[in-house]
């Protein structure tokens, strides 16, 4: 009887040990699963971060392209209106009374100026005066786009171009400037970070695209020290 009781106790003890082993194994498995889950989350976050940045960049580029497209559509709409108006004019008006641009002239007062009149005497602005001249020799307020370049022709090719600016028709028409002596377009550009020395002659090149005829006119002027 004592022997049977001992065997029963032994078996119960063995069962307890087996149950303890099972509990430990389950606990260990749970810990490993938790660690794997955390590692997976970290990897997902590391992948997600650059993906979010890429999405943000693409969204910004899309917005910029949409704005450019909208601006182009507006310009095309304006040009179509101009063409419609011109097409409705009588033939004698088209041929005789509309100006015909013959050339452009860069005004003699074109040069560099110290606009803020501070003590250092630095010239921060380039002012370019442009006169569109028709075939009759008269100055006309021609509608068009202007491209201005500033060159130091004494430098190597890769460094010769100091600055470049473009003025669209909508902005150009606001720059028509009249004095008691003459009238012209007056264009002002910031050169504080583009020109470090005025000891050498610099060259201004102007390209004027006439929106009435589609012709392109070019002129240049040397600004001496």
C-alpha positions as CSV (number, residue, x, y, z in Angstrom):
1,X,0.0,0.0,0.0
2,X,2.8,2.4,0.9
3,X,4.6,1.5,-2.4
4,X,1.4,2.3,-4.5
5,X,1.0,5.6,-2.7
6,X,4.6,6.5,-3.4
7,X,4.2,5.7,-7.0
8,X,1.1,7.9,-7.3
9,X,2.9,10.8,-5.6
10,X,5.8,10.3,-8.0
11,X,3.5,10.3,-11.0
12,X,1.8,13.5,-9.8
13,X,5.2,15.2,-9.3
14,X,6.2,14.1,-12.8
15,X,3.0,15.6,-14.2
16,X,3.7,18.9,-12.4
17,X,7.2,19.0,-13.9
18,X,5.8,18.4,-17.4
19,X,3.2,21.1,-16.9
20,X,5.9,23.5,-15.7
21,X,7.9,22.7,-18.8
22,X,4.9,23.4,-21.0
23,X,4.3,26.7,-19.3
24,X,7.9,27.7,-19.7
25,X,7.9,26.8,-23.4
26,X,4.7,28.8,-23.9
27,X,6.2,31.8,-22.1
28,X,9.3,31.6,-24.2
29,X,7.4,31.3,-27.4
30,X,5.3,34.4,-26.4
31,X,8.5,36.4,-25.7
32,X,10.0,35.4,-29.1
33,X,6.8,36.4,-30.9
34,X,6.7,39.7,-29.2
35,X,10.3,40.4,-30.1
36,X,9.7,39.5,-33.7
37,X,6.6,41.8,-33.8
38,X,8.6,44.7,-32.4
39,X,11.5,44.2,-34.9
40,X,8.9,44.0,-37.7
41,X,7.4,47.3,-36.6
42,X,10.8,49.0,-36.5
43,X,11.6,47.8,-40.0
44,X,8.2,49.0,-41.2
45,X,8.8,52.4,-39.7
46,X,12.3,52.6,-41.3
47,X,10.7,51.8,-44.7
48,X,7.7,54.1,-44.1
49,X,9.7,57.2,-43.3
50,X,11.5,57.6,-46.8
51,X,8.3,56.5,-48.5
52,X,6.3,59.3,-46.8
53,X,9.0,61.8,-47.8
54,X,8.9,60.6,-51.4
55,X,5.1,61.0,-51.4
56,X,5.4,64.5,-50.0
57,X,8.0,65.5,-52.6
58,X,5.9,64.1,-55.4
59,X,2.8,65.9,-54.1
60,X,4.8,69.2,-54.0
61,X,6.1,68.7,-57.6
62,X,2.5,67.9,-58.8
63,X,1.3,71.1,-57.3
64,X,4.1,73.1,-59.0
65,X,3.3,71.5,-62.3
66,X,-0.4,72.2,-62.0
67,X,0.4,75.9,-61.2
68,X,2.7,76.2,-64.2
69,X,0.0,74.5,-66.4
70,X,-2.6,76.9,-65.2
71,X,-0.3,79.9,-65.9
72,X,0.4,78.6,-69.4
73,X,-3.3,78.1,-70.1
74,X,-4.0,81.7,-69.0
75,X,-1.3,83.0,-71.3
76,X,-2.6,81.0,-74.2
77,X,-6.1,82.3,-73.5
78,X,-4.8,85.8,-73.6
79,X,-3.0,85.2,-76.9
80,X,-6.1,83.7,-78.4
81,X,-8.0,86.9,-77.5
82,X,-5.4,89.0,-79.1
83,X,-5.5,86.9,-82.3
84,X,-9.3,87.2,-82.3
85,X,-9.2,90.9,-82.0
86,X,-6.5,91.2,-84.7
87,X,-8.4,88.9,-87.1
88,X,-11.5,91.2,-86.8
89,X,-9.7,94.4,-87.7
90,X,-10.1,95.8,-91.3
91,X,-7.3,95.0,-93.7
92,X,-6.2,98.7,-94.0
93,X,-5.8,98.9,-90.2
94,X,-3.8,95.7,-90.1
95,X,-1.5,96.8,-92.8
96,X,-1.0,100.5,-92.2
97,X,-1.9,101.6,-88.7
98,X,-0.3,98.9,-86.5
99,X,3.3,99.5,-85.7
100,X,6.0,97.3,-87.3
101,X,8.9,96.9,-84.9
102,X,12.2,97.5,-86.7
103,X,14.8,97.3,-83.8
104,X,15.5,97.8,-80.2
105,X,17.9,100.2,-78.6
106,X,19.6,99.9,-75.1
107,X,19.4,103.4,-73.5
108,X,22.5,105.3,-72.7
109,X,21.7,105.5,-69.0
110,X,21.9,101.7,-68.7
111,X,24.3,100.9,-65.9
112,X,24.9,100.0,-62.2
113,X,23.6,102.0,-59.4
114,X,23.7,102.2,-55.6
115,X,20.0,102.4,-54.9
116,X,20.0,102.5,-51.1
117,X,22.7,105.2,-51.0
118,X,24.5,103.6,-48.0
119,X,28.0,104.4,-46.8
120,X,29.7,101.4,-48.4
121,X,28.9,102.8,-51.9
122,X,28.2,99.3,-53.3
123,X,26.3,99.1,-56.6
124,X,23.5,96.6,-56.0
125,X,21.3,97.2,-59.0
126,X,21.5,96.9,-62.7
127,X,19.1,99.2,-64.6
128,X,18.5,98.5,-68.2
129,X,16.6,101.0,-70.5
130,X,15.1,99.6,-73.6
131,X,13.5,101.5,-76.5
132,X,11.5,99.6,-79.1
133,X,11.8,101.5,-82.4
134,X,9.3,101.0,-85.3
135,X,10.1,101.2,-89.0
136,X,9.3,104.9,-89.0
137,X,12.0,105.6,-86.3
138,X,9.5,106.2,-83.5
139,X,9.6,104.8,-80.0
140,X,6.6,102.5,-79.5
141,X,5.3,100.6,-76.4
142,X,5.7,97.2,-78.1
143,X,4.2,94.2,-76.3
144,X,6.7,91.3,-75.8
145,X,9.0,89.3,-73.6
146,X,12.5,90.4,-72.7
147,X,15.5,88.3,-71.8
148,X,18.5,90.1,-70.2
149,X,21.9,88.7,-69.7
150,X,24.9,90.2,-67.9
151,X,28.4,89.0,-69.2
152,X,32.0,89.4,-68.2
153,X,33.6,88.6,-71.5
154,X,37.1,88.6,-70.0
155,X,36.3,85.5,-68.0
156,X,36.3,81.9,-69.2
157,X,33.2,80.5,-70.9
158,X,32.0,78.7,-67.8
159,X,32.2,81.8,-65.7
160,X,31.4,84.6,-68.2
161,X,27.7,84.7,-67.7
162,X,27.1,86.6,-64.4
163,X,23.3,86.8,-64.4
164,X,20.2,86.2,-66.5
165,X,16.6,87.5,-66.1
166,X,13.4,87.1,-68.0
167,X,10.5,89.6,-68.0
168,X,7.1,88.4,-69.3
169,X,4.7,90.7,-71.1
170,X,2.4,91.2,-68.2
171,X,5.2,92.5,-66.1
172,X,6.9,94.4,-68.9
173,X,4.0,96.7,-69.6
174,X,4.2,97.9,-66.0
175,X,7.8,99.1,-66.6
176,X,7.0,101.7,-69.3
177,X,8.8,104.8,-68.1
178,X,8.4,108.3,-69.4
179,X,10.4,111.5,-68.7
180,X,10.5,115.0,-70.2
181,X,13.3,113.8,-72.5
182,X,12.4,110.3,-73.6
183,X,10.3,107.2,-73.0
184,X,11.4,103.6,-72.6
185,X,11.1,100.4,-70.6
186,X,13.1,100.6,-67.4
187,X,14.1,97.2,-66.0
188,X,15.8,96.9,-62.6
189,X,17.6,93.8,-61.4
190,X,19.4,92.9,-58.2
191,X,23.1,92.1,-58.8
192,X,24.4,92.2,-55.2
193,X,25.3,88.5,-55.2
194,X,26.3,88.3,-58.9
195,X,28.9,91.1,-59.4
196,X,31.9,91.4,-57.0
197,X,34.0,93.9,-59.0
198,X,33.3,96.7,-61.4
199,X,36.9,97.2,-62.5
200,X,36.4,95.6,-65.9
201,X,33.9,96.3,-68.7
202,X,30.7,94.3,-68.4
203,X,28.3,93.5,-71.3
204,X,24.5,93.6,-71.2
205,X,22.7,91.5,-73.9
206,X,19.0,92.0,-74.5
207,X,16.7,89.8,-76.5
208,X,13.2,91.2,-77.2
209,X,10.5,88.9,-78.6
210,X,7.8,91.0,-80.3
211,X,4.4,89.4,-79.6
212,X,2.7,91.2,-82.5
213,X,5.0,89.9,-85.3
214,X,6.7,87.1,-83.5
215,X,10.1,88.5,-84.5
216,X,13.1,88.4,-82.2
217,X,15.4,91.4,-81.8
218,X,18.8,91.4,-80.1
219,X,21.0,94.2,-78.9
220,X,24.0,94.5,-76.6
221,X,25.8,97.3,-74.8
222,X,29.2,97.5,-73.0
223,X,29.1,99.1,-69.6
224,X,32.5,100.6,-68.9
225,X,33.9,101.0,-65.3
